[in-house]
């Protein structure tokens, strides 16, 4: 099924449900090393991004919420992804079997408030669709920009987690 209209629209963005034709755009979004720097910084592949697309669509199908593909209004190019998705991180600490917000944006969107704008729209929708539901967030402690976005959105730090790759992750949460 192909969507013909965005799921959410903000002043600058259109947020779309995952679609099969997004695959190439996701590969391009995640290709630059700078974009992956706080995501484990391992190379991505067409296979990995296809699996990400399926996970995103699966969260929508199973839980009624998930990641959205972000485009600047009126543009075709994917500038990022943002959404509340259902996750199971496997290390407890409030990050298993839970709603989790996440975002990844292209370098050209950095420093312009685009991630905050997208995440605020997603959280506003999520609060209406799933009132009172807790939302978790996990950010690499070196990603100060994303931590600032989360704090602007009302997330509070509640713990840290040392990942298998040695990264220290800041765990945050907020009630919807």
C-alpha positions in Angstrom: 0.0 0.0 0.0 1.4 3.4 -1.0 0.4 6.4 1.0 -0.7 9.4 -1.0 -0.5 12.0 1.8 1.9 12.6 4.7 0.9 11.2 8.1 1.9 14.5 9.9 2.8 17.9 8.5 4.8 20.6 10.4 5.9 24.1 9.3 8.8 22.7 7.4 8.3 18.9 7.2 6.2 16.1 5.9 6.3 12.9 8.0 5.3 9.8 6.0 4.5 6.2 7.0 7.2 3.8 5.8 6.9 2.8 2.2 8.8 0.3 0.1 10.1 3.0 -2.2 11.9 4.7 0.8 14.6 2.1 0.7 17.1 3.9 -1.5 16.6 7.1 0.4 17.3 5.4 3.7 20.5 3.9 2.3 21.5 7.4 1.2 20.6 8.9 4.5 22.7 6.5 6.5 25.7 6.4 4.1 27.7 9.3 5.5 30.0 8.4 8.4 29.1 11.6 10.2 25.4 10.5 10.3 26.3 7.1 11.7 28.9 8.5 14.2 26.5 8.2 17.2 24.8 5.0 16.0 27.7 2.7 16.5 29.5 4.2 13.4 29.5 0.9 11.5 29.0 0.9 7.8 25.5 0.4 6.6 24.3 -1.6 3.6 21.3 -1.9 1.4 20.4 -5.1 3.3 20.6 -3.4 6.8 18.5 -0.5 5.6 15.9 -2.8 4.1 15.7 -4.6 7.5 15.4 -1.2 9.2 12.5 -0.3 6.8 10.8 -3.6 7.6 11.2 -3.1 11.4 9.7 0.4 11.1 6.7 -0.9 9.1 6.4 -3.8 11.6 6.2 -1.5 14.6 3.3 0.3 12.9 1.5 -2.9 12.1 1.9 -4.6 15.5 1.7 -1.6 17.9 0.0 1.3 16.0 3.1 3.5 16.1 6.5 3.6 14.6 9.2 5.6 12.7 8.1 8.1 10.0 10.2 9.1 7.0 10.8 12.9 7.0 11.0 15.1 4.0 11.2 18.9 3.7 7.7 20.1 2.6 7.3 19.6 -1.1 10.6 17.7 -1.6 11.1 14.0 -2.4 14.5 13.5 -0.8 14.5 11.9 2.6 16.0 14.3 5.1 15.6 12.0 8.2 13.5 9.5 10.1 11.8 10.2 13.4 9.1 8.4 15.4 8.1 6.5 18.4 8.6 2.8 17.8 8.3 -0.3 19.9 11.7 -1.6 21.0 13.3 -4.4 22.9 16.9 -3.5 23.6 17.7 -6.6 25.6 19.3 -5.0 28.5 16.3 -4.1 30.7 16.6 -0.7 32.5 13.2 0.3 31.1 14.3 -0.2 27.4 12.7 -3.6 26.8 9.2 -4.0 25.4 8.6 -0.3 25.4 7.8 2.7 23.3 11.0 4.5 22.3 11.5 7.7 20.4 14.4 8.0 17.9 15.5 10.3 15.1 18.3 10.3 12.5 18.7 13.3 10.2 21.0 14.2 7.3 23.8 16.6 8.0 22.1 19.3 5.9 19.3 19.4 8.6 21.6 19.7 11.6 21.5 22.8 13.8 18.2 24.1 12.3 15.7 22.7 14.8 14.4 20.1 12.4 14.8 17.1 14.7 13.0 19.0 17.5 10.2 20.0 15.1 9.8 16.4 13.9 10.0 14.9 17.3 7.6 17.4 18.9 5.0 16.6 16.2 5.4 12.9 16.7 5.2 13.2 20.5 2.1 15.4 20.2 0.4 12.8 18.0 1.6 9.9 20.3 0.2 11.6 23.4 -3.2 11.8 21.8 -3.2 8.3 20.3 -1.6 6.6 23.4 -2.5 8.8 26.4 -0.3 8.4 29.5 2.1 5.9 27.9 5.7 6.2 28.9 8.3 6.9 26.1 11.9 6.0 26.5 14.9 7.4 24.7 18.5 6.1 24.3 21.3 8.5 23.2 25.1 8.1 23.0 26.6 10.3 25.6 28.8 12.0 23.0 25.7 13.1 21.0 25.2 16.4 22.8 22.9 17.8 20.1 20.5 14.9 20.4 20.6 15.0 24.2 19.7 18.7 24.0 16.8 17.9 21.7 15.5 15.2 24.1 15.7 17.6 27.0 13.9 20.3 25.1 11.1 17.8 24.5 10.8 17.1 28.2 12.8 13.9 28.6 14.6 13.4 31.8 17.7 11.3 32.4 17.1 8.2 34.6 20.1 5.9 34.0 23.1 5.1 31.8 24.0 1.9 30.0 27.4 0.7 28.8 26.9 -0.9 25.3 28.7 -3.9 24.0 30.8 -1.6 21.7 31.9 0.5 24.7 29.6 3.4 24.1 28.0 5.0 27.1 24.3 5.5 26.5 22.1 8.0 28.3 18.7 6.6 29.1 15.9 9.2 29.2 12.1 9.0 29.6 8.9 11.0 29.7 5.2 10.3 30.2 3.2 11.0 27.0 
